């Protein structure tokens, strides 16, 4: 593997970038890496089994994809984990956003105090800067938008007297409640995973990037039939980064994001469907609506297909974390499992998956009107429901 920290580092890699990752992990405070193996090594430049275990432990703790490989996303998270609020001055620099645990703490504190910093993503962007300026003005400070000693002292003074849940969570729920019952007229971003030369999993004659693109088209057909605008994050020939996909969804002003994937595992008996939403903790770094939608998608798919239920999980993957609207990722079966693969190869099964997704998205907005049993609504039922609420 490459020995560049901007490429991929994994078991067997060697070079100064490996020593750099080892040193950064070893220097992290206990709250950022609660469990770690002994990272001492005869040759610190070699990516050995102990370092791989430490990387996996860090990824698990941060809600990242747990693969033991250090790519750009994992390295950025390792680098950002060393900062605690107050270690450095924070400010918004367009094109070079500061990232780290100190920004996470800042965003959580602002949201708790009622100053809307938006999604807790650990990036000091324009929304966080606006929240800092609002806080500073409310506290009688010069509203320069930077977080230095005076602003930190103000936070510390308030910290002892203010507590409670996340205003951001309440705001997200209320936004959905007030937006109406109909899915029609909304914008949904479909994100077929991988793309271009990045095929994703390949097994049993199936290619993940092709399967999920076909599934996306089936979902698109059903959504457009009830008046939903659909935006794709990629074509057959492109493979944008997670950051680019999130930026596209934000620029489109989408209402929802659905990221489509299939899974694969060396253990041949691994099978089933899982969904993922943005969630670091249940107080502040959490999308309540995203969790609800992830649960709806999972239950509809399981009820209609009989796929093994692998549950919903909170994660801080870039696409889930950086989108300003609820986003859900679905892993729709294992290509490495013969039965899952055989079903995913069947166009009728993909139609069933698409129908499950459509119903899930509409059920998100039905609120108290949602009295249907999971797994029974059809497109015709939705059309009748939408017509009655038009």
N, C-alpha and C positions, 0 to 999 in steps of 0.2 A: 504494500500500500504506500501511498504518498506519505512523505514525512512533513507535509505542509499542514499547519493548523487550519488552513482555509480549504483543505481537501478533506480526505477521510483518514482517520487514524483508528486502527483496530489491532486485534491480537496479531503479533508478528511484525507490526510496524516498528521502525527504529529511526532515531535521529533526534536533534535538539527540540523539535516540536513535541515529541513524546515526553522528554524530560520537563518541558514547560507545563504540560497538562498534569503530570505527576505532582510537580511542585505546587501548582495552583490548588489541586484537590487536597493535598496534605495541609495546606495553609488555611483551608476553610474552617470557620467556626463550627462547633458541634451542631448548632441548630440548622445549618445548611447541609450537613452530611452526617446525620446521627449515627449511622453504622458504616464503618469503613474497615477494610482489611489493612494489614501492615503494608504501607507503601514504600518502605525501605527496600532497596534493590542493589545488587552488586553492580548492575549497569542500569542507571536510571533512564537511559535513552532507549531501552527496549520495552515495548508494550507487552507486558507479561500478564499472566492470569490474575495476579493480585490487582493490577491496574484495571483490567477489564471488569473485575467484580466491583471496584470502586466506582467506575463509570456507570455501571448498571445501577448501583445503589443510588447514585446521584440522580440519574434519569428517573428512577422510580419515585424518589422524593420530590422531584420537580414536576412530575406529571408529563414527562417527555416519553417518546417512543423508546422502550427499553431494549436496546440492541447491543449495548456494549461498545458501540462505535462512536467516535468523536467526529461529528461533522460540524458544519457552521452553526446550526441551531444549538447543539450541545455545548460547543466551545463558548458561544456567546453567553449561555446560561451559566457556565462555570466562571467565566470572567465577571459576570454581573453579580454572582453570589457573594463576592468578597466585600461588597459595599454595604455598610449600615448607614441609616439616615444620620447625617451629621459628619460623615467622613469626608465629604467634598461638597462644594457649592454646586447646586443643581440649577440649570437654566435650559431654556429651549433654544437649540441650535438647528435650524432647518437643514436637512440633508445629513446631519450628524447627530442623531438623537442619542442622548445619554440613556443607558439601559442599566438596570441592576435592581437588587433587592431594596436599596434605599429609595428608588423611585416607586417600587411596589408599596413600601410602607407609607410614603408620602401620599400616593393615590388613595390608599385605604383610609388614611387619616382624614383627608379632605372629604371623601365621600361620607364618612361617618359624621363629620361636622356639618354636612349639608351643602358643601361646595362641590358641584358636579364635576368631578375629574374624569368621568366616563369609565369605560372598561379598565379594570386593573390589569394592565399588560406590561408594566415595568419599563415603559418607554415614555420619556419626557417630551410629549408632543404638544401641539397647540392647545388641545382641550385641557390638558393638565396645567399648562401655563395660564390659561384664562381662569382656572379655578384658584391657582395660587394668587393671582392678582386680586380676585374677588375676596379671598381670605385676608390678604394684606390690607386692603382698603377697609374691610369690616373691622379690623383690629387696630386701625390707625397707623399703619405702616405705609411707606411709599410703595405704591403698586408697581414694582419693576419686574415682577414675575420670576425673579430668581430666589432660590432658597438658600439664604446665608444665615449667619449667627442670629440676627434679630428675628427672622421668621421662625427659626428653629426654637428659640426661646419662647415665642408666642405659642407654638405648638405644644411645647412642654408644659406651659402654664395651663393650657386647656385640657391636656391629656388626663389630668387628675380629676377633672370634673365632668367630662363628657364620655359617655359610653352608649352602646346600643347596636342595633343591627345596621345593615347596609341600606342607605338611602338609594343607592344605585339599583339594588334588587327590587325595592318597592317601586321605583320609577319605571323599571323595565316591565314589571307586571301591570302597572297602571296603563302604560302605553298600549299594551296589547288589549287590555280591557276596553279602552276608549276607542280603539281603531275600528270597531265594528265586527260583525259576525262573519262577513263574507271573505273568502279567499280571492274572489274575483276582483280584478283591478290592482292587485298587488304585484310586486316584482320579486321573483325568486331566482337566486343564483344557483345554478347547477355546476358542481365542481367534479367532473370525472377525474379520478386520480391518475397521476403519472402523465404519460403522453410523449409523443415524439420517440426518441431513442430510449427513453426511460419507460420500459414496458411494465414494470412492476412484476408481480408474481407470474410465473409461467409453469403450468403443470397440467397433465392429462389433456393435452392438446388445446388448452385455453390460455389466452394472454389477458392479464388483468386489465390493462389499459383499453383493450378492445371490448371486453365484456362490460366494463362500466360506462364506456361511451355509448354502447348500444342501449344499456339500461337508462342512461340519461335521455336519450332520444325518445324512449317509450314514456318516460315521465313527462318530458316536454310536451308530447302530443296530448296527453291527458290534461296538463295544466292549461295549455293554450285553448283547449276546447271549452274551458269554463272562464276564459277571459283573464288569465294570468300571463304577465310578461315574463319571459325567461331569458336569462343572460348566462352564457357559458364562460368559464374561466380559461378554457383552452380549446384548440382545434385538434384534429387527428395528428397534426405535425408539430405541435408546440408542447413544451413542458415548462410552464412558468414556475417560479419558486413559490413557496407558501406565502411569503411576504407579498409577492406580486398578486397572487390570487386574492388575498385579503384586501389589498388596496383596490383591486378591481371591484370587489363587492361594495366597498365603502364608497367609491366614486359613483357607482350605479345607484346609490341610495336604496339598496335592496331592503326588503322586509325580512327575508329569511335566506339562509345559505344551507345547502345540502351537499356534503362532500361524499362521493361514492367510491368505495373501495371493495376489494375482496382480500381475504387473508390467506396466509400460507404458513406452514410450520413443519419443521423437520419431523416432529412427532406425527406419524401418519393418522392417528386417531383423533387429532384436533379437528373439531367441526363446529358449525353453528354461526349465529349472527350476533353481533354486538354493536352498540351505538355509543357515541362519545359526545360530550358537551364541554364547554369551558368551565373548569372548576378546580381551583387550588385549595380553597377552604370554604366552609358554608357560612362565613360571616360577611366577607367583603369581596373576595376574589372568586366570584361564582355567578353564573348565569342561570337564574331560576327558571326563566322561560325556556332557555336552551335545554335544561334538564327535563322539563316537562315534555318538550317536543321529542327529545331523545327517547323518553319512555314511551310516548305514543307510537313512534315509528317502530320501536322494538316490539311492542305488544301486538301491533297490527301485523307485522311480518311473521312473528311466531305463530299467531292465530291462523294466518292464511296459508302458511307454507309448512309448518311443523318442524322448521329448522330448530336446532338446539338453541336454547336461550342462554347466551353468554353475558347477559345483563348490560346495563348502561353504566358508564364510567366517566368521572370528571377528569379532564386532562388539560394541560396548558400548552398544547400544540399551537404553533403559530397561527394557523388559519382560524382556530376556535377562539384564540385569545385576542387577535388583532382586529377582528371584525366587530363593527359597532352594533350589529344586529344579531339576534339569536342564530347560532350555527350548530349544525349537527353533522357528525361523520358517521356513516354506516359501513361496517365491514360485513358484507352480505354473503357470508359463507366462505369456506376454505377451498381454494382451488387444489390444495394438496390432498384433500379428502375425496376419495373416489365417489362417494354418494353425493356430496355437496357439488362436486364438479359436474357430475352427470346431470344434476338438476339445473345448474347454472347454464349448461349447454343447451337447454330446452327453451325455445322462444316463448312458449306458453308460461313457463315458470318465471321468466323475466317479466312477462305481462302481469303476473300475479304480484311480483315485487313492486312494479310500477304502480299498480292499483293500491297497494298497501301504503305506499309513500303518499300518494295523492290524498287518500282518506285521512292520513295522519296530519298532514299539513292543514286540511280544512278543520279537523277536530280541534286544533290548537285555538281557533277563533270562535268556536261554537259556545264556549263557556257553559252556562247553566242549561243551555238547550241540548247539550251533548248527553243524551240518554240512551244512545244506541249501544248494543253489545259489540265489543271489539271483534273485528273480523267479519262483519256482516254487511256493512255499508258498501254500495257500489256507485259507479259514476252517475247512473241515472238518479239514485237517491240524492246525491249531492246537487245535481242540477235542480231537482224539485225543491230542495232546501234553499238553495240560493235564490230561486225564483220567488219563493214565499217571503224572502227577506229583502227583496229588491225594492 
